[in-house]
Amino acid sequence: MHKPERLTFEEAASIPETWFVAYQALHLVGEMRKGESVLIHAGASGVGVAAIQLAKEAEAQVLIYKHWTDLLISSLLSPEEASFIGATRGLNYKAHQWKNEIKELTKDKGVDIIIDFIGRDYWKSNIDSLAIDGRMVILAYLSGPDIENTHISDFVIKRISIRGSNLRDRSLSYQSELRNQVYNNVVLKHFAKKDGNLKPIVDKVFKWEDIADAHQYLESNQSIGKIVVRMTNNQ
């Protein structure tokens, strides 16, 4: 992809594979449609921040944890930038209270799409929170891949579907088509324009010699968006 003049090299470096993963999860795998509700776990991650923006641009109702909305409006991002990303509703992530809040917010309907990175610990709450014909796209399983006491009836009665997604095992032709869609529908349409509705969010930029600090910051779970390491001082 060619770098738009408006983007810094650090912003350009933050696009793949973050925006590829988010775009694929919502549009190609999750088949998101206008007006649907989307629950995004890990909303402050690079993929999460991209997914929030993409879902908002598609006129979906976006739900993330209030913990992440509080972080978004912190010293890491200005209120204007946080508003730019802007999820529709913030949920209480503690003690799985978000499951009850989703039930209340959707009037017992549930959400149409869940983008999940957590796996085992959120499995039951995710299944309970999906609407009829809902789709859950699993991008990772940070709490573990093993699920116990799962009832097939949950899938049959609500006609829900669970869809795994990754980029590494995709064919070259698929990856090329995904790249073209992201470049045309995201980079050229938004990133390259002053008034674009989408924006790559870079939290911190580290020098190559500070790579250990970058890893420590990544592991601290304090970041919003992407962490970028600059290979040389000449770029």
C-alpha positions as CSV (number, residue, x, y, z in Angstrom):
1,M,0.0,0.0,0.0
2,H,1.2,3.5,-0.7
3,K,1.4,5.8,2.3
4,P,-0.9,8.9,2.0
5,E,1.0,12.1,2.5
6,R,-1.2,13.0,5.5
7,L,0.1,10.1,7.5
8,T,3.3,9.9,9.4
9,F,5.4,6.8,8.9
10,E,4.4,5.7,12.5
11,E,0.7,6.0,11.6
12,A,1.2,4.1,8.4
13,A,3.0,1.4,10.3
14,S,0.1,1.0,12.6
15,I,-2.4,0.1,9.9
16,P,-1.4,-3.6,9.1
17,E,-2.4,-5.9,10.4
18,T,-4.6,-4.1,13.0
19,W,-7.0,-2.6,10.5
20,F,-6.9,-5.7,8.3
21,V,-8.0,-7.9,11.3
22,A,-10.8,-5.5,12.4
23,Y,-12.1,-5.0,8.9
24,Q,-12.1,-8.7,8.2
25,A,-13.8,-9.6,11.5
26,L,-16.6,-7.1,11.1
27,H,-17.3,-7.0,7.4
28,L,-16.1,-10.3,5.9
29,V,-16.5,-12.8,8.7
30,G,-19.1,-11.1,11.0
31,E,-21.1,-9.8,8.0
32,M,-22.0,-6.6,9.9
33,R,-25.0,-4.7,8.6
34,K,-26.2,-1.1,9.2
35,G,-28.2,-0.7,12.5
36,E,-26.9,-3.9,14.1
37,S,-25.5,-4.0,17.6
38,V,-21.8,-4.9,18.1
39,L,-20.1,-5.8,21.4
40,I,-16.3,-5.3,21.2
41,H,-14.2,-6.9,23.9
42,A,-10.7,-5.4,24.4
43,G,-11.9,-2.1,23.1
44,A,-8.7,-0.2,23.9
45,S,-6.5,-2.6,21.9
46,G,-5.2,-1.7,18.5
47,V,-7.8,-4.0,16.8
48,G,-10.5,-2.9,19.3
49,V,-10.0,0.8,18.5
50,A,-10.0,0.1,14.8
51,A,-13.2,-2.1,15.1
52,I,-15.0,0.6,17.1
53,Q,-14.4,3.2,14.4
54,L,-15.3,0.8,11.6
55,A,-18.5,-0.2,13.3
56,K,-19.5,3.4,14.0
57,E,-18.8,4.2,10.3
58,A,-21.1,1.4,9.3
59,E,-23.8,3.0,11.6
60,A,-23.9,0.1,14.0
61,Q,-24.6,0.5,17.7
62,V,-21.3,-0.1,19.4
63,L,-20.9,-1.4,23.0
64,I,-17.6,-1.6,24.9
65,Y,-16.7,-1.7,28.6
66,K,-16.9,1.6,30.5
67,H,-13.4,0.8,31.7
68,W,-12.1,1.4,28.2
69,T,-14.2,4.6,27.7
70,D,-12.7,6.0,30.8
71,L,-9.2,5.2,29.5
72,L,-10.0,6.7,26.2
73,I,-10.8,10.0,27.9
74,S,-7.5,10.0,29.8
75,S,-4.2,11.7,29.4
76,L,-3.5,9.2,26.5
77,L,-6.1,10.8,24.3
78,S,-7.7,14.2,24.2
79,P,-11.5,14.4,24.7
80,E,-11.7,15.2,21.0
81,E,-9.8,12.1,20.0
82,A,-11.8,9.9,22.3
83,S,-15.0,11.4,20.8
84,F,-13.6,10.7,17.4
85,I,-13.3,7.0,18.2
86,G,-16.5,7.1,20.2
87,A,-18.4,3.9,21.2
88,T,-22.1,4.2,21.6
89,R,-22.4,2.8,25.1
90,G,-20.0,1.9,27.9
91,L,-20.6,-1.3,30.0
92,N,-19.3,-2.3,33.4
93,Y,-16.9,-5.1,32.8
94,K,-16.5,-6.2,36.4
95,A,-18.1,-9.5,37.6
96,H,-19.7,-10.0,34.2
97,Q,-22.2,-7.2,35.0
98,W,-22.0,-6.3,31.3
99,K,-24.1,-9.4,30.5
100,N,-27.0,-8.0,32.5
101,E,-26.5,-4.5,31.1
102,I,-26.6,-5.8,27.5
103,K,-29.9,-7.6,28.4
104,E,-31.3,-4.3,29.7
105,L,-30.0,-2.1,26.9
106,T,-31.3,-4.4,24.1
107,K,-34.6,-5.1,25.9
108,D,-33.7,-8.8,26.2
109,K,-32.9,-9.0,22.5
110,G,-29.1,-9.4,22.8
111,V,-26.4,-8.2,20.5
112,D,-26.1,-9.1,16.9
113,I,-22.3,-9.4,16.8
114,I,-19.6,-10.0,19.4
115,I,-15.9,-9.6,18.6
116,D,-14.1,-11.7,21.2
117,F,-10.5,-12.0,22.3
118,I,-11.0,-13.6,25.7
119,G,-12.2,-17.1,25.1
120,R,-13.1,-19.4,28.0
121,D,-13.8,-16.9,30.8
122,Y,-16.4,-15.0,28.7
123,W,-17.8,-17.9,26.7
124,K,-21.1,-18.4,28.7
125,S,-21.7,-14.7,29.0
126,N,-21.1,-14.2,25.3
127,I,-23.4,-17.0,24.3
128,D,-26.1,-15.6,26.7
129,S,-25.6,-12.1,25.2
130,L,-26.1,-13.0,21.5
131,A,-29.4,-12.2,19.8
132,I,-31.3,-14.6,17.6
133,D,-29.1,-15.2,14.5
134,G,-26.2,-13.5,16.3
135,R,-22.6,-14.1,15.3
136,M,-19.5,-14.3,17.5
137,V,-16.2,-13.8,15.8
138,I,-13.3,-15.2,17.9
139,L,-9.9,-13.6,17.2
140,A,-8.1,-14.9,20.3
141,Y,-8.5,-16.8,23.5
142,L,-6.5,-15.0,26.1
143,S,-8.1,-16.8,29.1
144,G,-7.8,-20.2,27.4
145,P,-9.3,-22.3,24.6
146,D,-11.0,-25.1,26.6
147,I,-14.7,-24.7,27.1
148,E,-16.7,-26.9,29.5
149,N,-20.5,-27.5,29.9
150,T,-21.4,-26.1,26.6
151,H,-24.9,-27.0,25.4
152,I,-25.6,-27.4,21.7
153,S,-29.2,-26.3,22.4
154,D,-27.9,-22.7,22.8
155,F,-26.8,-22.7,19.2
156,V,-30.0,-24.4,17.9
157,I,-32.6,-22.4,19.7
158,K,-31.1,-18.9,18.9
159,R,-29.6,-20.0,15.6
160,I,-26.3,-18.4,16.7
161,S,-23.0,-19.0,14.9
162,I,-19.4,-19.0,16.1
163,R,-16.8,-18.0,13.6
164,G,-13.0,-18.1,14.1
165,S,-10.9,-15.8,12.2
166,N,-7.2,-15.2,11.4
167,L,-5.0,-13.9,8.6
168,R,-2.0,-16.2,8.6
169,D,-3.7,-19.2,7.0
170,R,-5.5,-17.2,4.3
171,S,-4.6,-17.6,0.7
172,L,-2.5,-15.0,-1.1
173,S,-5.5,-14.0,-3.3
174,Y,-7.7,-13.6,-0.2
175,Q,-5.1,-11.4,1.6
176,S,-4.6,-9.3,-1.6
177,E,-8.4,-8.7,-1.9
178,L,-8.6,-7.8,1.8
179,R,-5.7,-5.4,1.4
180,N,-7.4,-3.8,-1.6
181,Q,-10.7,-3.4,0.4
182,V,-8.9,-1.8,3.4
183,Y,-6.8,0.5,1.1
184,N,-9.8,1.7,-0.9
185,N,-12.5,1.8,1.9
186,V,-10.3,2.9,4.8
187,V,-7.0,4.4,3.8
188,L,-7.9,6.3,0.7
189,K,-11.5,7.1,1.8
190,H,-10.6,8.3,5.3
191,F,-6.9,8.3,6.3
192,A,-5.8,10.2,3.2
193,K,-8.4,13.0,3.8
194,K,-8.5,15.8,6.3
195,D,-12.2,15.2,7.0
196,G,-12.1,11.4,7.0
197,N,-14.2,9.7,9.6
198,L,-11.6,7.1,10.6
199,K,-8.1,7.6,12.1
200,P,-5.2,5.4,13.0
201,I,-4.5,5.8,16.7
202,V,-0.8,5.5,17.8
203,D,-0.4,5.6,21.6
204,K,3.4,5.7,21.9
205,V,6.5,5.5,19.7
206,F,9.6,3.9,21.0
207,K,13.2,3.9,19.7
208,W,14.6,0.6,18.6
209,E,17.1,0.6,21.5
210,D,14.2,1.0,23.9
211,I,12.5,-2.2,22.6
212,A,12.4,-3.7,26.2
213,D,10.5,-0.6,27.4
214,A,8.0,-1.1,24.6
215,H,7.4,-4.7,25.6
216,Q,6.9,-3.7,29.2
217,Y,4.5,-1.0,28.2
218,L,2.6,-3.5,26.0
219,E,2.3,-5.9,28.9
220,S,1.1,-3.2,31.3
221,N,-2.3,-3.0,29.4
222,Q,-2.2,0.8,29.6
223,S,-2.0,1.5,25.9
224,I,-4.8,2.8,23.7
225,G,-4.4,1.8,20.1
226,K,-1.0,0.9,18.7
227,I,2.5,0.9,20.1
228,V,5.1,1.6,17.3
229,V,8.9,1.0,17.4
230,R,11.0,3.2,15.1
231,M,13.8,1.2,13.6
232,T,16.1,4.1,12.8
233,N,16.3,7.8,13.7
234,N,16.3,8.8,10.0
235,Q,12.6,8.1,9.3
